[in-house]
Amino acid sequence: MSATRPVADPTAFKDNARLVLADPVLRRSFRGAMDFLMDKRSAQFPDAEAFERLRGLGERVRQHALAQLPDLLERLEANLTANGIRVHWAENAEDANRIFLSIARSHGATRMVKGKSMVSEEIELNHRMAEAGVECVETDMGEYILQLDDDRPSHIIMPAIHKTKEDVARIFADRIPDAPYTEDVNELIAIGRQALRNLFRDTPIGVSGVNFLVAETGSLVLVENEGNGRMSTTVPDVHIAITGLEKVVEKLEHVVPLFALLTRSATGQAVTTYLNVISGPRRPDEKDGPREVHLILLDNGRTQAYRDERFRATLQCIRCGACMNHCPVYARVGGLSYGTTYPGPIGAIIEPHLLGLASTRDLPTASSLCGACGEVCPVRIPIPDMLMRLREAARHEAPSAAGTPALKGQGAARTIGETLAWKGWRLLYAHPALYRLFAWIAPRLRGLAPATRQDGPGRARRCGRRAVRCASSWRSGVTGGHRADREQRRRPATEMRR
């Protein structure tokens, strides 16, 4: 693995975590950022009862949409097409990148400007387009910083949260021509804006994500703060939006509670600076806007989660990041340790569907199961329950419930030793004679146990023979205590009064 930063590989989670835990500056920065975000969110929900009512409404909206997902997607496609938006279906990342490249080549484009989109990170759009000779420039300030430094997002809302202002100052001075070194945050933002401004005007294709899809009106809803999303979707002649197929809701009015929950849970804001509703390309009598709008609906494992009732609630997620901000594990190891597009608790339940359990089997166990993620989820996804189900799936090759589809890589965490141990256990309990023989042999093998056990730094504990003797004494004490209690209960009441 890299000597300086975690690698993008979920199988390296443990090594990545050790690397981050050895960096006190990064740990301190993350802890401070998480505390700040938790305080901001808490200030937006001062009334617990009102918050629970809003959560309940958000949960019902998402469950209502998922309950009729196939029909809503067909209705969405029909209304988008009627509005002049071209709809493309992508089964996986390869399909999505092929569609992007086809559109770029049909317009002779060698560059795209991109607003923030985690789904584009999921398909590795920037790298795949670069391989085909098409430059994809990030315009979200956090994503732009990471792109200049050849780094990855560590949070789904604030991708560069692991960078300090000193890091950004160095990156800009090294990578942006004629940029001076400054640690003044306002000056750094101005430098980034100046570098990006002309790209919007001179680039033929703009790319964005989508927060919500409205089937009723055939609309794309984008939530943002910086304005780069609006620039990416209106200034270039062609706009390509990409999102997961689970983002659809039935009606425009259903967006309202989800928007209220998203902004408050994500950044602690009552509203974001921009809320964009796109319902088609530029009309003949309009002076601005794209001449073409494309929407790519990505599956990439989502239908597998949809088919399995145990995991369908995973698709309720509105990508607010609140579960990450409150997760004690994420706050200590950071987002890069996970090696996946979606880190933290939500990533631990989403990524097994996208990548399979073979490569992500360590992620569901990267949790203390404290329940904080489930308590703050604005749409009430039972994340701790999902983590337990994925842990079970990782160790059982066959689905635990009849008729449910197996996850890709299901049973990958099960080892030969574990399999043999459970078979032996079953054999002992199925045959009383073997069990009695084992019970006779086991205590006679205690001499093979170590004399001491290290519980922690500087703390040794006696075990082996002494532990067995202590256990015997403890059992004697317990049974003796029970006998004393029984004797006490048998004494006459008059004697007890004396």
C-alpha positions in Angstrom: 0.0 0.0 0.0 1.0 3.6 -0.3 3.3 5.0 2.3 1.5 8.3 2.6 -2.2 7.8 1.9 -4.8 4.9 1.9 -5.3 2.9 -1.2 -8.6 2.7 -3.1 -9.2 -0.9 -2.2 -11.8 -2.1 0.3 -9.8 -5.3 0.9 -7.1 -3.1 2.4 -9.4 -1.5 4.9 -7.5 -2.7 8.0 -4.2 -1.5 6.7 -5.7 1.8 5.6 -7.2 2.3 9.0 -3.8 1.6 10.7 -2.2 4.2 8.4 -4.7 6.9 9.3 -4.7 6.1 13.0 -1.0 6.7 13.0 -1.5 10.3 11.8 -2.4 12.5 14.8 -2.9 15.6 12.6 -5.5 13.9 10.3 -7.3 12.3 13.3 -7.5 15.7 15.1 -8.8 17.4 11.9 -11.5 14.8 11.3 -12.6 14.8 14.9 -13.0 18.6 14.9 -14.9 18.5 11.6 -17.3 15.8 12.8 -18.0 17.7 16.0 -18.7 20.9 14.0 -21.1 19.1 11.7 -22.9 17.3 14.5 -23.4 20.6 16.3 -24.7 22.3 13.2 -27.2 19.5 12.5 -28.3 19.5 16.1 -29.1 23.2 16.0 -31.4 22.6 13.0 -33.5 20.0 14.9 -34.1 21.6 18.3 -37.6 20.0 18.6 -37.1 16.2 18.8 -40.8 15.5 18.3 -41.0 17.7 15.2 -37.9 16.0 13.8 -39.4 12.5 14.3 -42.5 13.6 12.5 -40.5 14.9 9.6 -38.3 11.7 9.6 -41.5 9.7 9.5 -42.8 11.7 6.5 -39.4 11.3 4.7 -39.4 7.6 5.4 -42.9 7.2 4.0 -42.1 9.1 0.8 -39.1 7.0 0.1 -40.9 3.7 0.9 -43.8 4.8 -1.2 -41.5 5.4 -4.2 -39.6 2.1 -3.7 -42.9 0.1 -3.4 -43.8 1.1 -7.0 -40.3 1.7 -8.4 -40.7 -0.2 -11.7 -43.9 1.7 -12.6 -42.4 5.0 -11.5 -39.3 4.6 -13.6 -41.5 3.9 -16.7 -43.6 6.9 -15.9 -40.5 9.0 -15.4 -39.0 7.9 -18.7 -42.2 8.8 -20.5 -42.5 12.3 -19.0 -38.8 13.0 -19.5 -39.0 12.0 -23.1 -42.1 14.2 -23.6 -40.0 17.1 -22.1 -37.2 16.6 -24.6 -34.8 14.8 -22.2 -33.1 11.8 -23.7 -33.0 8.8 -21.3 -30.3 6.2 -21.2 -30.2 3.0 -19.1 -26.9 1.7 -17.8 -26.7 -1.7 -16.2 -23.2 -1.2 -14.9 -20.3 1.3 -14.9 -19.0 0.1 -18.2 -22.4 0.8 -19.9 -22.5 4.3 -18.3 -19.0 5.3 -19.4 -19.7 4.0 -22.9 -22.8 6.3 -23.1 -20.8 9.3 -21.9 -18.1 8.6 -24.5 -20.7 8.1 -27.3 -22.3 11.5 -26.5 -18.9 13.2 -26.3 -17.8 11.9 -29.6 -21.0 12.7 -31.3 -20.3 16.4 -30.4 -16.6 16.2 -31.0 -15.9 17.1 -27.4 -12.5 16.7 -25.8 -13.5 18.2 -22.5 -16.4 18.1 -20.0 -17.0 20.2 -16.9 -18.6 18.4 -14.0 -20.6 19.4 -11.0 -20.5 17.3 -7.9 -21.7 13.7 -8.5 -20.9 10.7 -6.3 -22.4 8.4 -9.0 -19.8 9.7 -11.4 -17.2 8.8 -8.8 -18.8 5.4 -8.6 -18.2 4.7 -12.3 -14.8 6.4 -12.3 -15.9 8.7 -15.0 -12.9 11.0 -14.9 -10.4 8.2 -15.4 -12.4 6.4 -18.0 -12.8 9.5 -20.1 -9.2 10.4 -19.7 -8.3 7.0 -21.1 -10.4 7.9 -24.2 -8.9 11.3 -24.6 -11.7 13.3 -23.0 -10.8 15.6 -20.1 -13.3 15.8 -17.3 -12.8 18.8 -15.0 -14.3 19.0 -11.6 -15.9 22.3 -10.7 -17.1 21.6 -7.2 -14.3 23.3 -5.1 -13.6 20.3 -2.9 -13.6 17.9 -5.9 -11.4 20.3 -7.8 -8.8 20.4 -5.0 -8.8 16.6 -4.9 -8.4 16.3 -8.7 -5.4 18.6 -8.7 -3.8 16.5 -6.0 -4.8 13.2 -7.6 -6.7 12.3 -4.4 -10.1 10.8 -3.7 -13.2 12.1 -1.8 -13.4 11.1 1.9 -17.0 12.3 2.5 -20.0 12.3 0.2 -21.0 15.9 1.1 -17.6 17.5 1.8 -15.2 15.5 -0.3 -12.0 17.4 0.7 -12.8 17.5 4.4 -9.5 15.7 5.1 -7.5 18.6 3.6 -6.2 21.6 5.6 -5.9 25.1 4.3 -2.1 24.6 4.3 -2.7 21.5 2.0 -4.9 23.5 -0.3 -2.4 26.4 -0.4 0.4 24.0 -1.5 -1.8 22.3 -4.1 -2.9 25.5 -5.7 0.6 27.0 -5.7 2.0 23.8 -7.3 -0.7 23.0 -9.8 -2.4 26.2 -10.9 -0.2 28.4 -13.2 0.8 31.7 -11.6 -1.1 31.0 -8.4 0.6 32.6 -5.4 1.0 30.7 -2.1 -1.5 31.9 0.4 -3.3 30.4 3.4 -6.1 32.9 3.4 -9.3 30.9 2.7 -11.1 33.7 0.8 -8.1 34.2 -1.5 -7.8 30.4 -2.1 -11.5 30.3 -3.1 -11.0 33.3 -5.4 -8.0 31.5 -7.1 -10.1 28.4 -7.7 -13.0 30.3 -9.1 -10.8 32.3 -11.4 -9.2 29.1 -12.8 -12.6 27.5 -13.4 -14.6 30.5 -14.7 -13.7 30.3 -18.4 -14.0 26.6 -18.6 -17.8 26.8 -18.3 -18.0 29.0 -21.3 -15.5 27.2 -23.4 -16.6 23.6 -22.8 -19.4 21.9 -24.9 -20.6 19.4 -22.3 -21.6 19.8 -18.7 -22.1 16.9 -16.3 -24.1 16.8 -13.1 -25.6 14.4 -10.6 -29.2 14.4 -9.5 -30.6 14.5 -6.0 -34.2 13.6 -6.9 -36.1 12.5 -10.0 -39.8 13.5 -10.2 -41.9 11.0 -12.2 -45.0 13.2 -12.2 -43.3 16.2 -14.0 -40.3 14.5 -15.7 -37.9 16.8 -13.7 -34.4 16.6 -12.4 -33.8 18.2 -9.0 -30.3 19.3 -8.0 -29.3 20.7 -4.6 -26.1 22.7 -4.2 -24.4 25.6 -2.5 -21.6 26.8 -4.8 -23.4 27.6 -8.1 -21.1 25.3 -10.1 -24.0 22.9 -10.6 -26.1 25.6 -12.2 -23.2 26.7 -14.4 -22.5 23.1 -15.5 -26.1 22.5 -16.4 -26.9 25.8 -18.1 -23.8 27.2 -19.8 -22.6 24.3 -22.0 -24.7 23.3 -25.0 -25.1 19.7 -23.7 -26.0 18.6 -20.2 -25.5 15.0 -19.2 -27.0 14.0 -15.8 -26.3 10.7 -14.1 -27.9 9.1 -11.1 -28.9 5.9 -9.5 -32.3 4.6 -10.5 -33.5 4.6 -6.9 -33.6 8.4 -6.7 -37.1 8.7 -8.2 -40.1 10.0 -6.2 -43.7 10.1 -7.5 -44.7 13.8 -7.1 -43.0 17.2 -6.9 -44.6 17.8 -3.5 -42.7 14.7 -2.2 -39.4 16.6 -2.8 -40.2 19.2 -0.1 -39.8 17.0 3.1 -36.8 15.3 1.6 -35.2 18.6 0.7 -35.8 19.8 4.3 -34.2 16.7 5.7 -31.3 16.6 3.3 -30.1 20.2 3.9 -30.4 20.1 7.6 -28.9 16.7 8.0 -26.0 17.2 5.5 -24.7 20.7 6.3 -26.8 22.1 9.1 -28.6 24.6 6.8 -32.3 25.3 6.7 -31.9 25.6 2.9 -29.1 25.4 0.4 -28.1 28.4 -1.8 -29.4 26.7 -5.0 -32.2 24.4 -5.7 -32.3 23.6 -9.5 -35.3 22.0 -11.1 -34.6 20.9 -14.7 -37.5 19.9 -16.9 -36.0 19.9 -20.4 -33.5 21.6 -22.8 -33.7 25.2 -23.9 -36.9 26.1 -25.6 -36.9 28.0 -28.9 -37.9 31.3 -27.2 -35.4 30.9 -24.4 -32.0 32.7 -24.4 -30.0 30.3 -22.2 -29.8 26.7 -21.1 -28.5 23.6 -22.8 -29.7 22.6 -26.3 -29.6 18.9 -25.3 -30.2 17.2 -22.0 -29.4 13.5 -21.3 -30.1 11.4 -18.3 -28.2 8.2 -17.5 -30.0 5.9 -15.0 -27.5 3.6 -13.4 -28.3 0.2 -11.9 -24.9 -1.2 -10.9 -26.2 -3.6 -8.3 -29.2 -1.5 -7.1 -31.8 -3.9 -8.5 -30.2 -6.7 -6.5 -30.8 -4.7 -3.3 -34.3 -3.9 -4.5 -35.2 -7.6 -5.1 -34.1 -8.7 -1.6 -36.6 -7.5 1.1 -33.8 -7.7 3.7 -31.8 -5.0 2.0 -34.4 -2.9 0.1 -34.3 -0.1 2.7 -30.7 0.6 1.7 -32.2 2.4 -1.4 -34.0 4.9 0.8 -30.8 6.8 1.3 -30.8 10.5 0.2 -27.0 10.9 0.6 -26.9 13.4 3.4 -23.8 12.0 5.2 -25.3 12.3 8.7 -24.5 8.7 9.5 -20.8 9.3 8.8 -20.7 12.5 10.9 -22.0 10.6 13.9 -20.1 7.3 13.4 -17.3 6.8 16.0 -15.4 4.5 13.6 -15.6 6.9 10.6 -14.6 9.8 12.8 -11.3 8.0 13.7 -10.3 6.3 10.5 -11.7 8.8 7.9 -13.4 8.1 4.6 -10.3 7.1 2.6 -9.7 4.1 4.8 -12.8 2.3 3.4 -11.3 2.3 -0.1 -14.8 2.8 -1.7 -16.8 5.5 -3.3 -19.3 5.6 -0.4 -17.5 5.4 3.0 -18.9 5.2 6.6 -22.0 3.3 7.7 -24.0 4.0 4.5 -21.1 2.8 2.4 -20.9 -0.4 4.5 -24.4 -1.3 3.5 -24.4 0.0 -0.1 -21.0 -1.1 -1.4 -21.6 -4.9 -0.9 -24.4 -4.5 -3.6 -22.1 -2.5 -5.9 -18.9 -4.4 -5.5 -19.9 -7.7 -3.9 -19.1 -9.1 -0.5 -15.9 -10.8 -1.6 -14.1 -7.4 -1.6 -16.2 -5.5 1.0 -16.6 -8.2 3.7 -14.6 -6.2 6.2 -16.8 -3.1 5.9 -20.0 -4.3 7.7 -17.7 -5.3 10.6 -16.2 -1.8 10.8 -18.9 -0.7 13.2 -19.4 -0.7 17.0 -23.1 -1.1 16.4 -23.7 1.8 18.8 -26.8 2.7 16.7 -26.0 6.4 16.2 -26.2 6.1 12.4 -29.7 4.7 12.6 -30.8 7.3 15.1 -29.8 10.3 12.9 -30.8 8.9 9.5 -33.4 11.3 8.2 -35.3 8.6 6.4 -35.0 5.9 9.1 -32.8 3.4 7.4 -32.2 0.6 10.0 -28.4 0.7 9.3 -27.4 -1.4 12.4 -29.8 -4.1 11.3 -28.5 -4.0 7.8 -24.9 -4.4 9.0 -25.9 -7.5 11.0 -27.6 -9.0 8.0 -24.6 -8.3 5.8 -22.3 -9.9 8.4 -24.5 -12.9 8.3 -24.5 -13.0 4.5 -20.7 -12.7 4.4 -20.5 -16.0 6.4 -23.3 -18.0 4.8 -23.1 -19.2 1.2 -26.8 -19.8 0.8 -29.4 -17.1 1.5 -30.7 -17.2 5.0 -34.3 -16.9 3.9 -35.8 -19.2 1.2 -36.5 -17.5 -2.1 -34.2 -14.5 -1.6 -31.4 -13.9 -4.1 -27.8 -14.4 -3.0 -25.5 -11.4 -2.8 -22.5 -11.4 -5.1 -19.7 -12.9 -3.1 -22.0 -14.2 -0.4 -20.2 -16.4 2.1 -16.8 -14.9 1.2 -15.9 -14.2 4.8 -16.4 -17.8 5.9 -13.1 -19.7 6.5 -12.2 -23.4 6.4 -11.4 -23.4 10.1 -14.7 -21.8 11.0 -16.6 -24.3 8.8 -14.8 -27.3 10.4 -15.3 -25.8 13.9 -19.1 -25.6 13.4 -19.3 -29.0 11.9 -17.4 -30.4 14.9 -19.7 -28.6 17.2 -22.8 -30.0 15.5 -21.2 -33.5 15.6 -20.6 -33.3 19.4 -24.1 -32.1 20.2 -25.7 -34.7 17.9 -24.0 -37.6 19.7 -24.2 -37.7 23.5 -21.4 -40.2 23.8 -19.0 -38.0 21.8 -20.0 -35.0 23.9 -19.3 -36.9 27.2 -15.9 -38.0 25.8 -15.1 -34.4 24.9 -16.2 -33.1 28.4 -13.9 -35.7 30.0 -10.9 -34.8 27.7 -11.2 -31.0 27.6 -10.2 -30.2 31.2 -7.3 -32.6 31.0 -5.8 -30.5 28.2 -5.7 -27.3 30.2 -2.0 -27.7 30.6 -1.7 -26.7 26.9 -3.2 -23.2 27.7 -0.7 -20.3 28.1 0.3 -19.4 31.7 -0.6 -15.7 31.2 -2.8 -13.7 28.9 -2.0 -10.1 28.0 -5.2 -8.0 28.4 -3.5 -4.7 27.5 -0.3 -2.7 27.9 1.4 -3.7 31.1 -1.6 -5.9 32.2 -1.1 -9.7 32.4 -3.7 -12.1 33.7 -3.1 -15.6 35.0 -4.9 -18.3 33.2 -4.4 -22.0 32.3 -4.6 -24.3 35.3 -5.3 -21.5 37.7 -8.1 -20.2 35.5 -9.7 -23.7 35.6 -9.3 -23.8 39.4 -10.8 -20.3 39.7 -13.7 -21.4 37.5 -14.3 -24.4 39.7 -14.1 -22.3 42.8 -16.6 -19.8 41.3 -19.0 -22.6 40.5 -18.7 -24.0 44.0 -19.3 -20.5 45.4 -22.4 -20.1 43.3 -23.8 -23.5 44.1 -22.9 -23.0 47.8 -24.7 -19.7 47.7 -27.8 -21.3 46.2 -27.8 -24.0 48.9 -27.5 -21.3 51.6 -30.5 -19.5 50.1 -32.5 -22.7 50.1 -31.6 -23.4 53.8 -32.6 -19.9 54.7 -36.0 -20.2 53.0 -36.6 -23.5 54.9 -36.1 -22.0 58.4 -39.3 -21.4 60.3 -40.6 -17.8 60.3 -40.4 -17.6 64.1 -36.7 -18.5 64.0 -36.1 -16.0 61.3 -37.8 -13.3 63.4 -35.5 -14.1 66.3 
